[in-house]
Amino acid sequence: MTSVATPEVPSASALSDAALPADAGQISLADIARAHDVRFLLATFVDMTGKPCAKLVPVEAADELEAGAMGFAGYAAGLIGQKPQDADLIAVPDLASFTPVPFIKEGLAIIHCDPHVNGRPWPYAPRVILKNALARLAAQGMQAKVGAEVEYFLVNTNDDGTLSTADARDDSPRPCYDARGVTRMYDHLTSISEAMNALGWGNYANDHEDAAGQFEQNFNYADALTTADRVISLRYILNILAEQRGMTATFMPKPFTDRTGTGLHFHLSLWSGGEPLFPGDGEADDAGRGLGLSGLAYSFIGGILDHAPALQAFLAPTVNSYKRSGATTSSSGATWSPRKASFGGNDRTHMIRVPDNKRIELRSGDGSANPYLAIATAVAAGLDGVEKSLDPGRPSGPGESKPDAHLLPATLLHAVEALRKDPVILASLSGDAEIGAYYADAKEEEFLSWHNQVSDWEIRTYLTSI
C-alpha cells in the first residue's frame, strides 16, 4: 500500500568501465559473469503461469548458452504452447538482465532468457509476448514505464496440512504497518532490502501489509521489461531466503479465508523521448475532471476500463484469485480489491487509482499474476483506448462507481468467457488470437479441475441437508 513515486536509478549490476574488457563492444556473457565472480548461471524463463524454469549453467558453458545451445523440452516446462513432439525451446539470454545473487549462493547469477524455437522467438513465451507488446508501443513513438508492488505472506505448513502465520505472534485482526511485526521479521525484511539495493533496484519501503503474516517490499520503477524481470527475480529471492529461515513465502492470492488477499499492483505511465505523456496541459486537457491528466492518459484509462473483464484473466489468473476479489470483507474490515471497473483520484477502492498526474495504478491484479502477461495485456488495452480516443468520462468519487461500469468477473470461468468475447485482448498475446484461445482453454481446464473436486464445504453443507 505504498503510494510514494520514486525515480528509477541505474542498475548496480551494470558493469563499470573498469570491469569491462578492452574491447567492450565484444563483451560476452562469460565476460560479464567472470567480472562479477559468478561461477554458475540460472538461465531462466517463465511459463504462462509464471513458474520460473531454469538450467544451472557453469560459467565454462556460458558461450554455449549465449550461442543458443541450451534446449528445454517445452511441454515438460509447463504452459507455454508446446506438445511433447515439438522442437526444443532454446533459451536465448538477455545480457541486460544479468542479475548476480550472491546472497542466495556465492557465485550465482540469474539471467533472463527469451525462448526461441527453430531460430525464432517463441510467441507463447511470456517475456516474448511483453517484448512484442512494447514493440507495438514503440512503433507509435512511446515507451512504458512500470512500478510494481509485490505483496506476499510468510507462512508455515502445519502437520495437518493447514497454514499458519510464520510469526506466531502476528495475530492481530488489523496489523497493517505494525512496527512490532516488522521488527520481529527484521532479519528477513532487511535481507531482502539489502539484496534489492545491492542490485541497484532502489528499495525504499518495507512494511507489514493488511493481513497477519503479510508484507510488501517496494523498489523503484523502471522500463516495463526490466520491472517484469525484477518481479520474477524478487519472487525467486523471497522464496529462497524465506526457505532458508524455515518459512514459506507465498504469492497465492487468498491463502486465508478471513484475511485480506495478496495483490500485485502496477503503476503505469507512457513516455516519449524521455518526456512523460500522462501530465496534462492545463484545463484544455483535463476538461474539469480534476486529475491533471492529458487526453492521451484519459484514453489509456478508457481502454483499460473498456477491456477490464477480459484483462482479469491475466491480472487474476487462478481459481483462488476470485476468493480474494469476491470477498465482501476481511478481519481488517476491507478487502482492498475492486469489484467494478472504475477510476478515480487517490482512492484505493477503484480499479484504477490516479495518485498524481504522472501515473496510474492498476489495482485489480493479484499475487498470482504473471507480470509479463499482465503488463502486456494492460498496455494492449490502454493502447486500444488511445487509438480509438476513448473517453472514460468523469472520475468516480471516493468509494463510488458509475452505474454502467463493468462488473469484474466473479470467477475464473467468467474471466475466461470475457476473454473469449474480447477480440482485442484475445489477440494481444504476440498479436495472435490462437495464443489467446490456447490460454483461455488452459484456464477453463484449470477451473473445471478445481470444480470437479469435492470440498469440505460441500460435505458440511450437503451431507445431511437433503
C-alpha angles and dihedrals in degrees: 000000000000115000100184116120110213130186121252117249131201115272114261087215090070110107119252118231089252091059095051123094117249092263098052091174090069097047112148135200088254090054092051093047095049092046087059095043089247115161100175134034128207100215097205141188132153133230122228092277090057095250109154112235120190149160120217105233123190114228088244087069096044091107091056090049091050091047092056101256098131110096129188129194095240097201089055092048093063142250101002107119101269137124125210091258096052126111118266124279106240114211108223109191122227103218092202089065095058107139120181112210106187089153086068097042127344109255096018128126136176119226118187115223138200111224114231130189121200090350098308132099108266107243094209093058110105096223090050090048091055092046089052091051091049091048089056089051091048090053086066092049097257138117130197124227119194139189122194132205107210113200125182145161127239108215145160126220112232126218091259091054096255123127128242133182111271089227103058091198091057096091106120117129088224108033099146112142090357106169093206094054091050091049094050088053092043096121093051097042095046092048089056092044092050091048093052093047092047087057093050095246094130105234105204106168140024118185147164109253130218098282132061108267094016126124141173129203118190133207135182123282121252140166113317098256094047092050092049090050090050093051089055092045093047093051089053092047092048092048095050099041091047090050090051087060093047096258136111120231108207131187092189105140097230116013093156124048096213100041136078113271130237121268134195105206122190126208107207132192136163124224138184125196091347093307123115115241100197101071111092129228100239130284094332090070101033095047093202095305093122101222098100094231130145124247088252091055092050091050090049089053089047091055094052092048092047092054097034099118093053092043090060089071085070102029093048102022105163139070088244091055091076093054084065100042093040095052114114096201144347138210089276092052098249137070098201087213120116121233098193137040098256135141133204145139128291093336122123095204092077128087087230117036120189106206093172139347095270100065147010126225116224104207106176096083122100138203094273094060118119101232094214094053095039093053094041094053094042089052090048091051093047093046090052087055091051093048091050094040089232117191115212090195123224119342118258120249125249110306091355136114135186118265091239096047114127115261109231114240117280095214140011088260090057089050091051091051090051091050092052090052095050110078094186096056093035088059096040095093102091088325093287123120090197089066090051090050091049090053092046092051091050092050092048088052090050090053093048092047089057093042091055092058117095108230134206088247091060092049092050094045103041110021096093102006096094 
